[in-house]
Structures are given as C-alpha cells and as structure tokens.
Amino acid sequence: MKAPAAPPPPGRTGVGAGHGRDALFFADDGFTAQITDSSPIGLDQLRPAAQTAGLVERLTTTVHDTRHGTRSTALHGRRGRR
C-alpha cells in the first residue's frame, strides 16, 4: 500500500518585495509565492532568475501603485488590469 502524499507547503505572500530574492528562496523550497511591490522594475528583473531556476509557475507578482490602481503580472506571461 502506497503512503499518502504529503500536502503541498502553504503559499507565501510578500509586500514590498523589490527584486524578489526572498520569493525565489521560498519557491525553491517548494512554496508558492505571491509578491507585491509598487515598482515593476524589480519585479520584472525577477523573471529571468525565476526562469533560469525553473520556478516561474510557483511565483506570481503584483504591481500595486495606489496612484494608478493595481496591475497583476504572473511571471509566466499573463498580464492584465484588474
């Protein structure tokens, strides 16, 4: 009889994530990570690192700027306004 699979680790959320180094660490440990920052520049720099590490599907970024609303960007290419 096969042992039951362990439940997946819970997700992590980061606010003010900058370049997303912490999110990469958690994703590499098996967590999913949803991170938010007011600047898209740092979050966009996360994309190549996540692709190289094979972690794109575990990370979702959100650019939140209270002056212009919220724009969600998943690392695997989906972009859109909420």
N, C-alpha and C positions, 0 to 999 in steps of 0.2 A: 504494500500500500504506500502510495506516494504521500509525503508530508505536505500539508497545505502551504501555499506560497505565502511569504511574509507580505504584509501590507506595504504599499509604497510609502516612502517617507513623506511627511507633510510638506506643503509648499512654504516658501519664504517670501516675504514682501520687504522691499527696501525703498525708503523715501530719501531723496537727496543722494541718489546712487552714483552720480558722477560717471566715471568710466566703467563701472560695473564689476570691478575686481572681486568684490565680495560675492556678487551673484555668480560669477564663474566658479568660485570656490565651492559654493553650495551646490551648484548644478553638477560639478564634478563629483560631489559626494552622493549624488543620486536624487537630490531635491529638485523640485521645480521652483523657479524664482520669477516673481513679478516685481519689476523695479520701476521707480518713477524719479524723474528729475525735471527741472524747469528748462534745461538746455538740451537740445537734440544732439549737440556736437559730441559730448562724451558718450551718450548712448549709441550714436552711430559708430563710434570708434570701437564699441563692444562687438559689433557684428563680425569683423574678421577674426577676432580672438575666439569667439564662440564657434564660428565655422571651422577654424583650424582644430579646435578641441572636440568637435563633433557634438556640441551641446546646444545647438540652435533650437531644437524642439523643446528644450527644458526652460528656455528664457523668453519672457515677454516684457517689453519695455513700454512705458507710457510717458510721453512728454506732457507735463501739466504746467501750463502758463495761465495764471488767473486773468491776465490781460486779454487773452485770445481764446479762452476755452481749453478743452482737453483734446489732444490728438493721440490716438493709440497706435503704436507701431509694434507689431510682432516681428521678432528677428528673422523669421523665415519668410519675410517678404510681404505680408499683408499690411497695407496701410489704409487708414481711413479716419474720417472725423466722426466723433460720437455726438 
